[in-house]
Amino acid sequence: MSKAYSFITEHRVSAKMEGSGAYGGGKAGAPFDPIQFVQRPQVILRALSLLFSIIVFGCISSQGYIYYAPEDREVCLYNRDANACNFGVAIGVIAFLASIGFLVGEYLFEQMSSVKTRKHYVLLDLGFSGFWAFQYFVGFCYLTNEWSRSETPEGNYGVNNVQAAIAFSFFSMFTWAGCAWFAYQRFRQGADAAFASSYEADPGAVPGGNPYSSYPEGTGYQDPPFSGNQPKGPVGGEFQPPAY
């Protein structure tokens, strides 16, 4: 019984979503509007996150290392800490790939006809965006601390690059935090609109609902004909013929 109820409920909610949209998205199967797509706040923040990630890992990869003659090897400009350079490159590359993936997800979001699929995407967006905003915060603090203890390289080689990586790590904290915020708003909107309204619209979809219509007003149980006119005798309520 519970399996049948879950199956029916899922299909009813899916049908409701297809008519009015869910989790901040429009109707499934609606025509794609490129102008409206690029104007979405989520898409704008993803594009900025993509650009910032390229700057972060590009600056460190190109001029984040310098040749150190006494050791006959290249060292990281962030206080000769190779972990600092590796961490900066790693968070930038992963953010670059994730931004592309989420941009594709935004494009496909309107085509998702299942409530569960949209919900899983929104939860993934919320969790990853919040976590990567924290990673950029750690990276910003780490790179800033190591750069403050570093010696200025000869000829100021790579100074602009390492400082740009720090600055755009700082900016990336806010773009990823903004993505997490919009994902949270989507989740709240989906929980309130897609599920609650669908159940309210169909009382038979929830336990305790009344899937049957009531009797029309003014109708009900009636006594059978002649029931009030049948004579009753004194014994046991049975009729006794009169004696002559």
Backbone as CSV, one residue per row, in Angstrom:
resi,resn,N_x,N_y,N_z,CA_x,CA_y,CA_z,C_x,C_y,C_z
1,MET,0.827,-1.197,0.000,0.000,0.000,0.000,0.863,1.249,0.000
2,SER,1.917,1.243,0.837,2.796,2.418,0.918,3.553,2.625,-0.384
3,LYS,3.958,1.502,-1.063,4.674,1.629,-2.333,3.754,2.228,-3.390
4,ALA,2.515,1.771,-3.414,1.565,2.305,-4.393,1.311,3.783,-4.137
5,TYR,1.206,4.162,-2.866,0.994,5.573,-2.524,2.171,6.431,-2.960
6,SER,3.405,5.951,-2.719,4.590,6.702,-3.117,4.655,6.869,-4.624
7,PHE,4.323,5.806,-5.363,4.369,5.870,-6.827,3.366,6.889,-7.351
8,ILE,2.132,6.841,-6.822,1.094,7.772,-7.280,1.452,9.192,-6.908
9,THR,1.972,9.386,-5.693,2.328,10.727,-5.236,3.418,11.332,-6.104
10,GLU,4.431,10.542,-6.432,5.537,11.047,-7.250,5.041,11.519,-8.608
11,HIS,4.139,10.743,-9.219,3.649,11.110,-10.542,2.729,12.321,-10.472
12,ARG,1.992,12.444,-9.402,1.135,13.620,-9.258,1.969,14.882,-9.071
13,VAL,3.022,14.798,-8.271,3.896,15.951,-8.066,4.623,16.300,-9.348
14,SER,5.061,15.285,-10.114,5.741,15.538,-11.382,4.810,16.237,-12.351
15,ALA,3.560,15.799,-12.393,2.605,16.453,-13.274,2.364,17.889,-12.848
16,LYS,2.322,18.110,-11.555,2.142,19.474,-11.050,3.317,20.342,-11.459
17,MET,4.545,19.807,-11.386,5.731,20.561,-11.723,5.753,20.925,-13.197
18,GLU,5.323,20.003,-14.043,5.334,20.264,-15.468,4.395,21.396,-15.819
19,GLY,3.371,21.612,-15.030,2.431,22.678,-15.341,2.890,24.025,-14.830
20,SER,3.565,24.084,-13.694,3.896,25.372,-13.104,5.370,25.555,-12.812
21,GLY,6.209,24.528,-13.018,7.630,24.665,-12.728,7.915,24.388,-11.269
22,ALA,9.199,24.117,-10.942,9.584,23.828,-9.563,11.029,24.196,-9.370
23,TYR,11.397,24.506,-8.116,12.765,24.860,-7.742,13.306,26.018,-8.580
24,GLY,12.471,27.020,-8.779,12.923,28.223,-9.471,13.007,28.107,-10.965
25,GLY,12.629,26.959,-11.537,12.683,26.765,-12.979,11.311,26.895,-13.598
26,GLY,11.285,27.097,-14.910,10.026,27.209,-15.617,9.444,25.850,-15.938
27,LYS,8.468,25.846,-16.801,7.823,24.603,-17.195,8.798,23.726,-17.966
28,ALA,8.744,22.443,-17.693,9.594,21.504,-18.419,9.171,21.463,-19.880
29,GLY,10.159,21.523,-20.774,9.877,21.475,-22.194,9.604,22.823,-22.820
30,ALA,9.716,23.910,-22.041,9.494,25.243,-22.602,10.628,25.590,-23.560
31,PRO,10.386,26.424,-24.574,11.448,26.787,-25.530,12.577,27.544,-24.842
32,PHE,13.806,27.308,-25.306,14.991,27.923,-24.707,15.116,29.376,-25.164
33,ASP,15.287,30.272,-24.203,15.464,31.695,-24.484,16.885,32.086,-24.080
34,PRO,17.810,32.285,-25.034,19.205,32.570,-24.676,19.379,33.882,-23.930
35,ILE,18.573,34.893,-24.250,18.703,36.190,-23.569,18.302,36.055,-22.108
36,GLN,17.190,35.382,-21.871,16.762,35.163,-20.484,17.758,34.283,-19.732
37,PHE,18.373,33.346,-20.444,19.332,32.448,-19.810,20.552,33.209,-19.287
38,VAL,21.133,34.079,-20.118,22.343,34.796,-19.706,22.050,35.872,-18.671
39,GLN,20.779,36.209,-18.486,20.419,37.218,-17.490,20.136,36.622,-16.117
40,ARG,20.154,35.312,-16.013,19.923,34.691,-14.700,21.080,35.022,-13.760
41,PRO,20.779,35.342,-12.507,21.871,35.610,-11.548,22.806,34.423,-11.380
42,GLN,22.240,33.196,-11.400,23.090,32.008,-11.251,24.085,31.887,-12.394
43,VAL,23.636,32.192,-13.628,24.511,32.078,-14.791,25.593,33.153,-14.748
44,ILE,25.229,34.358,-14.351,26.209,35.447,-14.254,27.287,35.114,-13.228
45,LEU,26.875,34.599,-12.065,27.855,34.242,-11.035,28.728,33.077,-11.482
46,ARG,28.148,32.122,-12.203,28.955,31.000,-12.706,29.992,31.489,-13.699
47,ALA,29.603,32.411,-14.561,30.549,32.941,-15.538,31.680,33.701,-14.849
48,LEU,31.344,34.462,-13.814,32.386,35.172,-13.061,33.300,34.190,-12.338
49,SER,32.711,33.157,-11.759,33.522,32.143,-11.075,34.455,31.444,-12.059
50,LEU,33.969,31.207,-13.258,34.800,30.593,-14.293,35.975,31.499,-14.663
51,LEU,35.690,32.774,-14.844,36.749,33.731,-15.191,37.767,33.865,-14.064
52,PHE,37.283,33.978,-12.836,38.195,34.138,-11.697,39.069,32.902,-11.509
53,SER,38.509,31.728,-11.739,39.296,30.501,-11.575,40.433,30.449,-12.592
54,ILE,40.175,30.903,-13.820,41.235,30.934,-14.832,42.358,31.872,-14.404
55,ILE,41.973,33.008,-13.837,42.981,33.975,-13.394,43.818,33.397,-12.258
56,VAL,43.163,32.725,-11.317,43.881,32.214,-10.140,44.909,31.164,-10.540
57,PHE,44.455,30.102,-11.220,45.427,29.047,-11.533,46.343,29.456,-12.687
58,GLY,45.888,30.368,-13.558,46.750,30.825,-14.648,47.901,31.678,-14.157
59,CYS,47.622,32.568,-13.215,48.680,33.439,-12.681,49.739,32.635,-11.933
60,ILE,49.299,31.676,-11.138,50.265,30.883,-10.365,51.060,29.967,-11.287
61,SER,50.389,29.380,-12.274,51.086,28.450,-13.166,52.117,29.151,-14.040
62,SER,51.825,30.380,-14.466,52.720,31.063,-15.403,53.927,31.707,-14.711
63,GLN,53.697,32.426,-13.605,54.803,33.134,-12.945,54.778,32.960,-11.433
64,GLY,54.263,31.838,-10.984,54.247,31.594,-9.539,55.500,30.917,-9.030
65,TYR,56.405,30.561,-9.931,57.648,29.898,-9.563,58.826,30.704,-10.119
66,ILE,59.944,30.614,-9.436,61.163,31.291,-9.875,62.359,30.362,-9.639
67,TYR,63.347,30.499,-10.502,64.535,29.648,-10.362,65.368,30.145,-9.186
68,TYR,65.722,29.206,-8.293,66.522,29.521,-7.110,67.878,28.858,-7.284
69,ALA,68.903,29.703,-7.565,70.240,29.204,-7.915,70.902,28.387,-6.814
70,PRO,70.863,28.817,-5.546,71.555,28.024,-4.513,71.067,26.573,-4.439
71,GLU,69.825,26.330,-4.739,69.296,24.972,-4.694,69.136,24.373,-6.088
72,ASP,69.417,25.139,-7.104,69.367,24.698,-8.497,67.992,24.080,-8.839
73,ARG,66.944,24.803,-8.489,65.584,24.345,-8.793,64.635,25.534,-8.729
74,GLU,63.433,25.323,-9.234,62.406,26.352,-9.164,61.672,26.251,-7.827
75,VAL,61.412,27.401,-7.233,60.699,27.439,-5.960,59.470,28.326,-6.113
76,CYS,58.515,28.084,-5.246,57.274,28.863,-5.263,57.541,30.246,-4.683
77,LEU,56.951,31.262,-5.308,57.131,32.635,-4.825,56.442,32.872,-3.486
78,TYR,55.515,32.024,-3.115,54.846,32.170,-1.822,55.723,31.564,-0.730
79,ASN,56.756,32.286,-0.358,57.657,31.893,0.721,58.301,30.529,0.462
80,ARG,58.531,30.232,-0.807,59.142,28.960,-1.226,58.353,27.743,-0.732
81,ASP,57.058,27.935,-0.557,56.185,26.863,-0.088,55.474,26.254,-1.294
82,ALA,55.927,25.097,-1.718,55.322,24.457,-2.887,53.859,24.108,-2.653
83,ASN,53.489,23.827,-1.413,52.090,23.494,-1.110,51.162,24.675,-1.387
84,ALA,51.659,25.893,-1.154,50.840,27.075,-1.403,50.514,27.196,-2.893
85,CYS,51.527,27.031,-3.730,51.285,27.088,-5.177,50.382,25.947,-5.631
86,ASN,50.639,24.761,-5.132,49.822,23.607,-5.528,48.370,23.766,-5.103
87,PHE,48.172,24.300,-3.902,46.804,24.487,-3.415,46.075,25.532,-4.250
88,GLY,46.742,26.634,-4.568,46.123,27.670,-5.386,45.748,27.162,-6.769
89,VAL,46.644,26.390,-7.381,46.346,25.832,-8.699,45.199,24.826,-8.610
90,ALA,45.189,24.004,-7.583,44.172,22.958,-7.453,42.771,23.545,-7.304
91,ILE,42.614,24.509,-6.408,41.271,25.074,-6.220,40.817,25.831,-7.460
92,GLY,41.774,26.429,-8.195,41.407,27.119,-9.419,40.972,26.171,-10.520
93,VAL,41.696,25.076,-10.691,41.358,24.110,-11.747,40.031,23.428,-11.449
94,ILE,39.825,23.008,-10.214,38.562,22.342,-9.856,37.391,23.310,-9.989
95,ALA,37.601,24.568,-9.597,36.544,25.565,-9.754,36.225,25.802,-11.225
96,PHE,37.245,25.765,-12.078,37.043,25.931,-13.516,36.166,24.811,-14.072
97,LEU,36.496,23.573,-13.735,35.717,22.432,-14.226,34.298,22.433,-13.651
98,ALA,34.188,22.764,-12.358,32.866,22.783,-11.732,31.993,23.882,-12.326
99,SER,32.570,25.025,-12.637,31.794,26.121,-13.222,31.236,25.725,-14.579
100,ILE,32.044,25.038,-15.386,31.554,24.569,-16.677,30.412,23.568,-16.475
101,GLY,30.595,22.647,-15.518,29.555,21.664,-15.257,28.250,22.294,-14.805
102,PHE,28.321,23.288,-13.927,27.101,23.933,-13.442,26.464,24.814,-14.508
103,LEU,27.256,25.389,-15.404,26.672,26.149,-16.513,25.876,25.222,-17.429
104,VAL,26.420,24.033,-17.682,25.677,23.042,-18.464,24.410,22.631,-17.709
105,GLY,24.535,22.469,-16.388,23.367,22.122,-15.588,22.291,23.191,-15.628
106,GLU,22.704,24.471,-15.640,21.727,25.549,-15.749,20.999,25.503,-17.090
107,TYR,21.739,25.154,-18.129,21.119,25.045,-19.453,20.094,23.910,-19.490
108,LEU,20.413,22.800,-18.824,19.530,21.638,-18.835,18.456,21.700,-17.760
109,PHE,18.543,22.663,-16.858,17.642,22.697,-15.708,16.180,22.806,-16.142
110,GLU,15.897,23.627,-17.144,14.522,23.793,-17.598,13.974,22.527,-18.248
111,GLN,14.869,21.640,-18.719,14.421,20.428,-19.389,14.213,19.263,-18.419
112,MET,14.543,19.470,-17.152,14.366,18.411,-16.162,12.889,18.319,-15.788
113,SER,12.253,17.235,-16.176,10.819,17.076,-15.931,10.510,16.350,-14.633
114,SER,11.533,15.952,-13.899,11.328,15.222,-12.644,11.657,16.131,-11.467
115,VAL,10.780,16.118,-10.471,11.015,16.905,-9.260,12.266,16.427,-8.538
116,LYS,12.454,15.097,-8.486,13.611,14.551,-7.783,14.915,14.966,-8.454
117,THR,14.943,14.976,-9.787,16.154,15.366,-10.502,16.505,16.809,-10.208
118,ARG,15.529,17.687,-10.248,15.786,19.090,-9.936,16.233,19.258,-8.480
119,LYS,15.606,18.522,-7.608,15.974,18.630,-6.189,17.410,18.191,-5.975
120,HIS,17.825,17.086,-6.601,19.201,16.601,-6.453,20.198,17.598,-7.024
121,TYR,19.857,18.204,-8.152,20.757,19.210,-8.746,20.906,20.415,-7.819
122,VAL,19.780,20.892,-7.271,19.828,22.062,-6.388,20.634,21.757,-5.122
123,LEU,20.456,20.563,-4.555,21.215,20.196,-3.360,22.706,20.065,-3.662
124,LEU,23.037,19.510,-4.838,24.441,19.439,-5.244,25.031,20.830,-5.407
125,ASP,24.291,21.709,-6.034,24.734,23.095,-6.218,24.948,23.762,-4.865
126,LEU,24.004,23.594,-3.960,24.096,24.210,-2.640,25.307,23.700,-1.868
127,GLY,25.484,22.383,-1.844,26.584,21.805,-1.068,27.947,22.150,-1.643
128,PHE,28.117,21.979,-2.956,29.429,22.227,-3.555,29.781,23.708,-3.532
129,SER,28.828,24.570,-3.842,29.117,26.010,-3.880,29.506,26.518,-2.498
130,GLY,28.779,26.085,-1.470,29.143,26.500,-0.128,30.510,25.986,0.292
131,PHE,30.789,24.732,-0.060,32.082,24.148,0.296,33.226,24.841,-0.450
132,TRP,33.009,25.191,-1.727,34.102,25.809,-2.490,34.303,27.265,-2.116
133,ALA,33.274,27.916,-1.637,33.471,29.260,-1.081,34.388,29.187,0.139
134,PHE,34.209,28.155,0.942,35.084,27.954,2.099,36.511,27.631,1.658
135,GLN,36.660,26.817,0.608,37.993,26.489,0.107,38.722,27.737,-0.385
136,TYR,38.026,28.607,-1.052,38.645,29.856,-1.502,39.004,30.752,-0.317
137,PHE,38.217,30.706,0.735,38.556,31.465,1.942,39.856,30.947,2.543
138,VAL,39.968,29.610,2.615,41.205,29.007,3.124,42.371,29.367,2.218
139,GLY,42.154,29.271,0.909,43.222,29.601,-0.031,43.652,31.052,0.063
140,PHE,42.710,31.949,0.205,43.050,33.371,0.338,43.897,33.622,1.582
141,CYS,43.478,33.056,2.704,44.243,33.239,3.941,45.630,32.611,3.834
142,TYR,45.692,31.433,3.240,46.961,30.710,3.113,47.937,31.471,2.228
143,LEU,47.501,31.875,1.046,48.375,32.588,0.118,48.783,33.959,0.663
144,THR,47.856,34.636,1.305,48.177,35.954,1.878,49.224,35.832,2.969
145,ASN,49.079,34.840,3.824,50.029,34.647,4.909,51.425,34.308,4.379
146,GLU,51.506,33.419,3.387,52.806,33.040,2.837,53.452,34.187,2.058
147,TRP,52.642,34.954,1.352,53.208,36.081,0.590,53.717,37.180,1.511
148,SER,53.046,37.370,2.657,53.496,38.406,3.595,54.854,38.071,4.197
149,ARG,55.257,36.810,4.194,56.555,36.396,4.747,57.587,36.122,3.659
150,SER,57.231,36.438,2.417,58.139,36.146,1.311,59.064,37.335,1.029
151,GLU,60.212,37.025,0.458,61.122,38.069,0.004,60.732,38.501,-1.405
152,THR,60.863,39.787,-1.658,60.527,40.285,-2.985,61.525,39.735,-4.004
153,PRO,61.054,39.067,-5.039,61.988,38.473,-6.013,62.728,39.550,-6.796
154,GLU,63.859,39.177,-7.316,64.685,40.118,-8.071,63.942,40.588,-9.323
155,GLY,63.954,41.916,-9.492,63.253,42.506,-10.631,61.743,42.428,-10.524
156,ASN,61.222,42.186,-9.325,59.778,42.058,-9.095,59.129,41.013,-10.008
157,TYR,59.884,39.960,-10.267,59.377,38.915,-11.158,58.169,38.207,-10.537
158,GLY,57.074,38.206,-11.252,55.885,37.475,-10.832,55.089,38.108,-9.716
159,VAL,55.462,39.329,-9.294,54.757,39.955,-8.171,53.295,40.209,-8.529
160,ASN,53.057,40.756,-9.690,51.674,41.050,-10.095,50.835,39.779,-10.191
161,ASN,51.450,38.715,-10.655,50.700,37.467,-10.800,50.289,36.877,-9.460
162,VAL,51.233,36.821,-8.531,50.893,36.213,-7.242,49.910,37.091,-6.472
163,GLN,50.001,38.398,-6.628,49.039,39.278,-5.970,47.660,39.177,-6.622
164,ALA,47.642,39.015,-7.942,46.355,38.837,-8.622,45.687,37.535,-8.194
165,ALA,46.467,36.483,-8.005,45.899,35.217,-7.548,45.264,35.375,-6.172
166,ILE,45.915,36.148,-5.308,45.343,36.396,-3.978,44.054,37.204,-4.086
167,ALA,44.067,38.262,-4.912,42.898,39.121,-5.037,41.698,38.362,-5.598
168,PHE,41.917,37.574,-6.634,40.784,36.885,-7.245,40.356,35.658,-6.448
169,SER,41.208,35.162,-5.576,40.746,34.167,-4.608,39.759,34.807,-3.639
170,PHE,40.028,36.047,-3.283,39.118,36.784,-2.410,37.783,37.032,-3.100
171,PHE,37.819,37.463,-4.372,36.577,37.711,-5.105,35.777,36.420,-5.310
172,SER,36.495,35.326,-5.495,35.818,34.049,-5.745,35.028,33.571,-4.540
173,MET,35.448,33.965,-3.347,34.678,33.599,-2.157,33.241,34.083,-2.286
174,PHE,33.062,35.296,-2.779,31.733,35.897,-2.843,30.920,35.348,-4.015
175,THR,31.565,35.043,-5.141,30.803,34.479,-6.254,30.279,33.090,-5.912
176,TRP,31.114,32.264,-5.277,30.663,30.920,-4.907,29.660,30.973,-3.758
177,ALA,29.847,31.907,-2.823,28.856,32.065,-1.753,27.524,32.550,-2.323
178,GLY,27.578,33.415,-3.343,26.349,33.852,-3.997,25.639,32.712,-4.690
179,CYS,26.399,31.830,-5.334,25.792,30.647,-5.964,25.113,29.768,-4.922
180,ALA,25.760,29.606,-3.776,25.155,28.809,-2.708,23.870,29.458,-2.196
181,TRP,23.861,30.781,-2.125,22.668,31.488,-1.645,21.496,31.302,-2.608
182,PHE,21.741,31.449,-3.896,20.668,31.266,-4.870,20.195,29.817,-4.898
183,ALA,21.101,28.876,-4.695,20.689,27.471,-4.627,19.800,27.230,-3.411
184,TYR,20.118,27.887,-2.289,19.288,27.754,-1.093,17.898,28.343,-1.324
185,GLN,17.839,29.480,-2.020,16.543,30.077,-2.331,15.732,29.164,-3.247
186,ARG,16.406,28.525,-4.192,15.719,27.564,-5.063,15.161,26.402,-4.261
187,PHE,15.963,25.918,-3.316,15.511,24.781,-2.518,14.282,25.147,-1.695
188,ARG,14.283,26.313,-1.090,13.122,26.745,-0.309,11.900,26.935,-1.198
189,GLN,12.103,27.530,-2.348,10.987,27.746,-3.260,10.406,26.428,-3.743
190,GLY,11.270,25.464,-4.044,10.792,24.166,-4.505,10.027,23.426,-3.428
191,ALA,10.534,23.471,-2.180,9.879,22.773,-1.076,8.518,23.378,-0.773
192,ASP,8.405,24.697,-0.899,7.146,25.357,-0.574,6.138,25.255,-1.712
193,ALA,6.618,25.456,-2.960,5.692,25.557,-4.083,5.392,24.214,-4.725
194,ALA,6.441,23.430,-5.000,6.239,22.207,-5.776,5.504,21.140,-4.984
195,PHE,5.864,21.004,-3.709,5.301,19.918,-2.927,4.015,20.339,-2.210
196,ALA,4.078,21.442,-1.466,2.922,21.829,-0.669,1.723,22.146,-1.541
197,SER,1.926,22.932,-2.591,0.797,23.328,-3.421,0.201,22.142,-4.153
198,SER,1.046,21.174,-4.546,0.510,20.010,-5.252,-0.368,19.180,-4.332
199,TYR,0.010,19.064,-3.076,-0.815,18.314,-2.141,-2.103,19.062,-1.815
200,GLU,-2.010,20.385,-1.669,-3.202,21.154,-1.370,-4.186,21.112,-2.529
201,ALA,-3.649,21.067,-3.754,-4.520,21.044,-4.922,-5.222,19.699,-5.072
202,ASP,-4.647,18.626,-4.546,-5.217,17.286,-4.682,-5.300,16.643,-3.314
203,PRO,-6.415,16.787,-2.576,-6.492,16.227,-1.228,-6.363,14.727,-1.192
204,GLY,-6.602,14.041,-2.314,-6.466,12.593,-2.312,-5.038,12.133,-2.352
205,ALA,-4.058,13.069,-2.526,-2.647,12.692,-2.626,-1.991,12.541,-1.273
206,VAL,-2.668,12.922,-0.183,-2.064,12.841,1.138,-2.939,11.965,2.020
207,PRO,-2.338,11.306,3.014,-3.146,10.511,3.934,-4.130,11.394,4.672
208,GLY,-5.338,10.952,4.831,-6.340,11.730,5.534,-7.123,12.634,4.621
209,GLY,-6.713,12.745,3.335,-7.451,13.568,2.397,-8.780,12.918,2.061
210,ASN,-9.688,13.686,1.499,-11.015,13.187,1.171,-11.155,13.129,-0.343
211,PRO,-10.835,11.975,-0.969,-10.899,11.887,-2.417,-12.318,11.759,-2.950
212,TYR,-13.317,11.645,-2.053,-14.693,11.445,-2.480,-15.491,12.718,-2.253
213,SER,-16.419,12.956,-3.135,-17.270,14.135,-2.989,-18.413,13.815,-2.033
214,SER,-18.879,14.825,-1.331,-19.963,14.631,-0.376,-21.307,14.626,-1.098
215,TYR,-22.353,14.233,-0.347,-23.692,14.246,-0.922,-24.117,15.677,-1.207
216,PRO,-24.916,15.886,-2.242,-25.429,17.238,-2.476,-26.204,17.729,-1.276
217,GLU,-26.194,19.033,-1.133,-26.858,19.628,0.029,-28.356,19.334,-0.018
218,GLY,-28.893,19.005,1.127,-30.321,18.752,1.215,-30.716,17.313,1.011
219,THR,-29.733,16.436,0.701,-30.050,15.028,0.506,-29.465,14.224,1.629
220,GLY,-30.001,13.072,1.888,-29.509,12.216,2.954,-30.395,10.995,3.097
221,TYR,-30.335,10.379,4.238,-31.099,9.153,4.473,-32.563,9.498,4.714
222,GLN,-33.446,8.739,4.110,-34.879,8.924,4.302,-35.501,7.617,4.790
223,ASP,-36.552,7.792,5.560,-37.269,6.611,6.039,-37.977,5.933,4.889
224,PRO,-38.121,4.615,4.926,-38.857,3.908,3.866,-40.326,4.322,3.871
225,PRO,-40.986,4.250,2.747,-42.399,4.683,2.700,-43.280,3.838,3.608
226,PHE,-44.283,4.497,4.165,-45.294,3.894,5.044,-44.718,3.421,6.367
227,SER,-43.427,3.733,6.643,-42.867,3.238,7.897,-43.497,3.908,9.100
228,GLY,-43.945,5.170,8.916,-44.551,5.865,10.059,-46.017,5.595,10.220
229,ASN,-46.643,4.974,9.195,-48.092,4.755,9.245,-48.466,3.335,9.615
230,GLN,-47.472,2.455,9.756,-47.779,1.055,10.062,-48.243,0.942,11.510
231,PRO,-49.454,0.387,11.749,-49.956,0.261,13.133,-49.182,-0.763,13.910
232,LYS,-48.996,-0.467,15.115,-48.255,-1.355,16.006,-49.162,-1.809,17.128
233,GLY,-49.064,-3.075,17.459,-49.887,-3.627,18.521,-49.225,-3.505,19.865
234,PRO,-49.915,-3.869,20.868,-49.361,-3.749,22.214,-48.366,-4.815,22.574
235,VAL,-48.332,-5.920,21.798,-47.450,-7.020,22.196,-46.277,-7.088,21.240
236,GLY,-45.078,-6.823,21.783,-43.863,-6.987,20.997,-43.785,-6.120,19.781
237,GLY,-44.663,-5.107,19.707,-44.617,-4.222,18.560,-45.213,-4.820,17.326
238,GLU,-45.936,-6.000,17.399,-46.514,-6.634,16.218,-47.989,-6.235,16.071
239,PHE,-48.454,-6.280,14.875,-49.832,-5.877,14.606,-50.801,-7.002,14.997
240,GLN,-51.843,-6.648,15.734,-52.876,-7.589,16.157,-54.190,-7.232,15.484
241,PRO,-54.782,-8.167,14.784,-56.076,-7.853,14.140,-57.152,-7.594,15.183
242,PRO,-58.118,-6.735,14.923,-59.173,-6.460,15.913,-60.116,-7.634,16.061
243,ALA,-60.642,-7.794,17.266,-61.563,-8.902,17.525,-62.986,-8.402,17.359
244,TYR,-63.827,-9.209,16.736,-65.244,-8.856,16.514,-66.124,-9.719,17.390
